[in-house]
Amino acid sequence: MNFEEYRSDHFRKLQKGIATVCWIGSALSFVVQLSIFFLYLTNGFWERGLIDYSIALYLWRGIIRPDIFLILASTICTVIAHKKNISETSRIYIICFCVMVCCTSIAICNVYFSFVMYLIAFPIYVSMIFGNKKILRNVTLINIIPFILSVIAFYYKRPDLDSLHRMISVLVLGSLLVASYIVCSVLAKSQEIQFQYIYSNYKKQKILIEELKIEPMTQLYNKAALDGCMNAYLKKFIAGIYKPTVVIMDIDHFKNVNDTYGHAAGDEVLIALAGIIKNKMDGRRHAFRFGGEEFVLAFETEDLEFVKKRVQEIKEEFCSASFAFAPEKKFSFSAGISILKAGMEKADWFNSADAALYKAKDGGRNRIEIAE
């Protein structure tokens, strides 16, 4: 996983969290505004003429209309952001836009409470989370529109305030937006540096984990890695993605090599076969040393004829290999092949290949057998 993929994966979790916050914010907005409505109602604001429009109009302007905007914005933006064909940058902009619409709606529809206007700075802080100064700058520029709309609504709905009070409120709001951008610029740069550091440690961890899965002598994957591979292939087979095949190979009469020529000679034979396997399998991704003189190959979607041909090629090259400790001696291996079938568990699949291997050994060795 490269840096962009790692960051994208991390950001998607953040985006889901932000979308959830928008939904929670919509619910809280509804509860708060409904509470204010009942407070006005029980304190006789309408009877005393302290509110110059009807109860129905207040319900529409103060509760129903802003909540419709909040719910629609949260729903549409969340649905669009989850589409697979949208780039990561576009997804970030959509989420920031969702937050912007929600905050603007609350600020404009509840401008009677002056402090609510300061919510329009919130999208700037949200855009900072993604550690991209270009996105931060663009979101701040777009945020000028909510600022203007909030100012217009403030002047229109608060005629009770004197001009100086309103002017100071607008200046404070403008200063807050500028200060938010400056602070978030510094934080966005810090966020990017921290993310690079986290990714660097992530890569080091992945390398260490990968090294733990590699058998030192043959440099093929070990038994633990095979177990994980077979589990993954089984899941993808059930999902209809893979039609996997496993091959178990066992060097014929390997004990005689150790007994006759020594363990160093035995290691040389193992390393030679591992090298042939890596070459024929295009690397070690699908090749494993199971233990002793046993090796396992895993194929994802290749058909049986391809698998047989590849194993045969490995066998022929290994049989023709020569070794300095015994120039005239030729070595061979037996192999069992099993295709994963419906209803098989991992153990059934492996045991099926193992049974085919022993059938090859019982049949005279240096053979390839297919599991029934």
C-alpha positions in Angstrom: 0.0 0.0 0.0 1.6 3.3 -1.1 1.3 6.6 0.7 -1.7 7.8 -1.2 -3.6 4.6 -0.7 -2.8 4.6 3.0 -3.9 8.2 3.4 -7.0 7.6 1.4 -8.0 4.6 3.6 -7.4 6.7 6.7 -9.4 9.7 5.3 -12.4 7.5 4.5 -12.7 6.6 8.1 -12.5 10.3 9.0 -15.1 11.2 6.3 -17.5 8.6 7.7 -17.0 10.1 11.2 -17.7 13.6 9.9 -20.8 12.5 8.0 -22.0 10.9 11.3 -21.3 14.2 13.2 -23.5 16.0 10.6 -26.3 13.6 11.2 -26.0 14.0 15.0 -25.8 17.8 14.5 -29.0 17.7 12.6 -30.7 15.8 15.4 -29.3 18.1 18.1 -30.4 21.1 16.1 -33.9 19.8 15.9 -34.0 19.1 19.7 -32.6 22.5 20.6 -34.8 24.4 18.3 -37.9 22.5 19.5 -36.9 23.2 23.1 -36.6 26.9 22.3 -40.0 26.8 20.6 -41.7 25.3 23.7 -39.8 27.8 25.9 -41.3 30.6 23.9 -44.7 29.0 24.0 -44.8 28.4 27.7 -43.5 31.9 28.6 -46.2 33.6 26.5 -43.9 35.3 24.0 -46.7 35.3 21.4 -49.4 36.5 23.8 -47.2 39.4 25.0 -46.2 40.3 21.4 -42.5 39.7 21.9 -42.3 37.8 18.7 -43.7 39.6 15.6 -44.8 36.5 13.6 -47.2 33.6 14.1 -46.4 30.2 15.8 -46.8 28.4 12.4 -44.3 30.8 10.7 -41.9 30.4 13.6 -42.1 26.6 13.3 -41.4 26.8 9.6 -38.6 29.4 9.8 -36.9 28.2 13.0 -37.4 24.4 12.9 -38.8 22.8 9.8 -36.9 24.7 7.1 -33.4 24.5 8.6 -33.8 20.8 9.5 -34.9 20.0 5.9 -31.7 21.6 4.7 -29.6 19.8 7.2 -31.1 16.3 6.5 -31.0 16.8 2.7 -27.4 18.1 2.8 -26.2 15.3 5.1 -28.0 12.6 3.1 -27.0 13.7 -0.4 -23.4 14.4 0.5 -23.0 11.1 2.3 -24.4 9.2 -0.6 -22.2 10.9 -3.2 -19.1 10.6 -1.0 -19.6 6.8 -0.8 -19.6 6.4 -4.6 -16.6 4.4 -5.8 -15.9 6.4 -9.0 -15.2 9.6 -7.1 -11.7 10.8 -6.5 -10.4 11.2 -3.0 -10.0 15.0 -3.4 -13.6 15.3 -4.6 -14.8 13.2 -1.7 -13.1 15.6 0.7 -14.6 18.6 -0.9 -18.1 17.0 -0.7 -17.7 16.3 3.0 -16.5 19.8 3.7 -19.4 21.2 1.6 -21.8 19.1 3.7 -20.4 20.6 6.9 -20.6 24.0 5.4 -24.3 23.7 4.4 -25.2 22.4 7.8 -23.4 25.1 9.7 -24.7 27.9 7.4 -28.2 26.6 7.7 -28.1 26.7 11.5 -26.3 30.1 11.5 -28.8 31.8 9.2 -32.0 30.3 10.6 -30.9 31.0 14.2 -29.2 34.3 13.8 -31.2 35.7 16.6 -28.5 34.1 18.8 -25.5 36.1 17.6 -22.9 33.5 18.7 -24.4 30.9 16.4 -23.0 32.8 13.4 -19.5 31.7 14.5 -20.4 28.1 13.4 -19.5 29.1 9.8 -15.8 28.9 10.7 -16.2 25.2 11.5 -15.8 23.9 7.9 -12.3 25.5 7.8 -11.3 23.4 10.8 -12.8 20.3 9.2 -10.8 20.9 5.9 -7.6 21.2 8.0 -8.0 17.6 9.3 -7.0 16.3 5.8 -3.6 18.0 5.9 -3.9 19.6 2.4 -3.3 23.4 2.3 -4.8 23.7 -1.2 -8.1 22.2 0.0 -8.0 24.4 3.1 -7.5 27.5 1.0 -10.3 26.7 -1.4 -12.7 25.8 1.4 -11.9 29.1 3.1 -12.6 31.0 -0.1 -15.9 29.2 -0.7 -16.7 29.9 3.0 -17.0 33.6 2.1 -20.4 32.9 0.7 -21.8 31.6 4.0 -20.2 34.6 5.7 -22.0 37.0 3.4 -25.3 35.2 3.8 -24.9 35.2 7.6 -24.2 38.9 7.6 -27.3 39.6 5.5 -29.5 37.5 7.7 -28.0 39.1 10.8 -28.8 42.6 9.6 -32.2 41.6 8.3 -33.3 39.7 11.4 -31.7 41.8 14.2 -33.1 45.3 13.6 -33.3 45.6 17.4 -29.5 46.1 17.6 -27.8 49.4 17.0 -25.5 49.9 14.0 -22.3 49.8 16.1 -23.3 46.5 17.8 -24.0 44.9 14.4 -20.8 46.3 12.8 -18.7 44.9 15.7 -20.4 41.5 15.4 -19.6 41.3 11.7 -16.0 42.4 12.2 -15.5 39.8 14.9 -16.9 37.2 12.6 -14.7 38.2 9.8 -11.6 38.3 12.1 -12.5 34.8 13.3 -12.5 33.5 9.7 -9.2 35.0 9.0 -7.7 33.8 12.3 -9.1 30.3 11.7 -7.5 30.1 8.3 -4.1 31.2 9.7 -4.2 28.8 12.5 -5.5 25.9 10.3 -2.7 26.5 7.8 -0.1 25.9 10.5 -2.1 22.9 11.8 -2.5 21.4 8.2 1.2 21.5 7.6 1.8 19.8 11.0 -0.9 17.3 10.1 0.9 16.4 6.9 4.3 16.0 8.6 2.7 13.8 11.3 0.9 11.7 8.7 4.2 11.2 6.8 5.8 10.1 10.1 3.0 7.7 10.8 3.1 6.2 7.3 6.9 5.8 7.6 6.4 3.8 10.8 3.6 1.8 9.2 5.9 0.8 6.3 8.6 -0.3 8.8 6.1 -2.4 10.6 4.9 -4.0 7.4 8.5 -4.8 6.5 9.1 -6.4 9.9 5.9 -8.4 9.7 6.8 -9.5 6.2 10.2 -10.6 7.3 8.6 -12.7 10.1 6.7 -14.6 7.4 9.8 -15.5 5.4 11.8 -18.7 6.0 15.4 -17.5 6.3 17.2 -20.2 4.3 15.0 -20.6 1.2 13.6 -17.0 1.4 10.2 -18.4 0.7 7.2 -17.7 2.8 6.8 -20.0 5.9 4.0 -22.2 7.3 2.3 -19.3 9.1 2.1 -17.2 5.9 0.6 -20.3 4.1 -2.1 -20.5 6.7 -3.1 -16.8 6.1 -2.9 -17.2 2.4 -5.3 -20.2 2.4 -7.7 -18.4 4.7 -7.8 -15.5 2.3 -8.2 -17.7 -0.8 -11.1 -19.6 0.9 -12.9 -16.3 1.6 -12.5 -15.2 -2.0 -13.6 -18.6 -3.3 -16.8 -18.3 -1.2 -17.3 -14.8 -2.6 -16.9 -16.2 -6.1 -13.7 -14.2 -6.9 -11.1 -17.0 -6.8 -11.0 -20.6 -8.0 -7.8 -21.5 -6.1 -5.5 -24.6 -6.3 -2.9 -25.8 -3.9 0.1 -27.9 -4.7 2.2 -29.8 -2.1 5.7 -31.0 -3.2 8.0 -33.3 -1.4 11.6 -34.0 -2.4 12.1 -37.8 -3.0 14.4 -39.7 -0.6 15.6 -36.4 0.9 16.7 -38.1 4.2 19.3 -40.1 2.2 20.8 -36.8 1.0 21.4 -35.6 4.6 22.6 -39.1 5.7 25.0 -39.6 2.7 26.3 -36.1 1.9 25.6 -34.1 5.1 23.1 -31.5 6.1 25.0 -28.7 4.2 24.4 -30.7 1.0 20.7 -31.1 2.0 20.4 -27.3 2.5 22.0 -26.7 -1.0 19.3 -28.9 -2.6 16.5 -27.1 -0.7 17.9 -23.7 -1.7 18.2 -24.8 -5.4 14.6 -26.0 -5.5 13.4 -22.8 -3.8 15.2 -20.7 -6.4 13.6 -22.6 -9.3 10.2 -22.2 -7.6 10.6 -18.4 -7.2 11.7 -18.1 -10.9 8.7 -20.1 -12.2 6.2 -18.5 -9.8 7.3 -15.0 -10.6 8.5 -14.4 -7.0 7.7 -15.9 -3.7 4.1 -14.5 -3.2 2.5 -17.8 -4.0 5.4 -20.1 -2.8 5.9 -21.5 0.7 8.3 -23.8 2.5 5.9 -25.9 4.6 8.7 -27.7 6.6 11.6 -30.0 6.0 11.7 -30.9 2.4 8.0 -30.0 1.7 7.0 -27.0 -0.4 3.6 -25.6 -1.2 2.4 -23.6 -4.2 -0.9 -21.6 -4.2 -2.7 -20.5 -7.4 -5.5 -18.0 -7.4 -7.6 -18.4 -10.6 -5.4 -20.5 -12.9 -7.0 -23.6 -14.4 -5.8 -27.1 -13.8 -3.8 -27.5 -17.0 -1.9 -24.3 -16.3 -1.1 -25.6 -12.8 0.0 -29.0 -14.0 2.2 -27.4 -16.7 3.9 -25.1 -14.2 4.6 -27.8 -11.7 5.9 -30.0 -14.5 8.3 -27.2 -15.6 9.6 -26.9 -12.0 10.0 -30.6 -11.7 11.9 -30.9 -15.0 14.3 -28.1 -14.1 14.9 -29.5 -10.7 15.6 -33.0 -12.0 18.2 -31.6 -14.5 20.0 -29.6 -11.8 23.5 -30.7 -10.8 25.3 -30.2 -7.5 29.0 -30.0 -6.8 28.8 -32.4 -3.9 27.4 -35.2 -6.2 27.8 -34.2 -9.9 26.2 -37.4 -11.2 23.4 -37.4 -8.7 19.9 -36.3 -9.9 17.1 -35.4 -7.6 13.3 -35.4 -8.0 10.1 -34.6 -6.1 6.6 -35.9 -6.0 3.6 -33.5 -6.0 -0.1 -33.6 -5.2 -2.6 -31.0 -6.6 -6.0 -30.1 -5.2 -8.6 -27.7 -6.6 -10.7 -26.1 -3.9 -14.3 -27.3 -4.2 -17.6 -26.2 -2.7 -18.2 -27.4 0.8 -14.4 -27.9 1.5 -12.9 -26.4 4.6 -9.3 -25.3 4.7 -8.1 -28.5 6.3 -10.1 -30.6 3.8 -8.5 -28.7 0.9 -4.9 -29.2 2.2 -5.5 -32.8 3.2 -6.8 -33.5 -0.3 -3.6 -32.3 -1.8 -1.6 -34.2 0.8 -3.4 -37.4 -0.1 -2.6 -36.9 -3.8 1.0 -36.4 -2.8 1.2 -39.7 -1.0 -0.5 -41.3 -4.0 2.3 -40.0 -6.1 4.9 -41.4 -3.7 3.1 -44.8 -3.5 3.1 -44.8 -7.3 6.8 -44.8 -7.6 7.7 -41.1 -6.8 8.8 -38.4 -9.2 5.2 -38.0 -10.2 2.4 -35.5 -10.1 -1.1 -36.6 -9.0 -4.4 -34.8 -9.0 -6.8 -35.1 -6.0 -10.1 -36.7 -6.8 
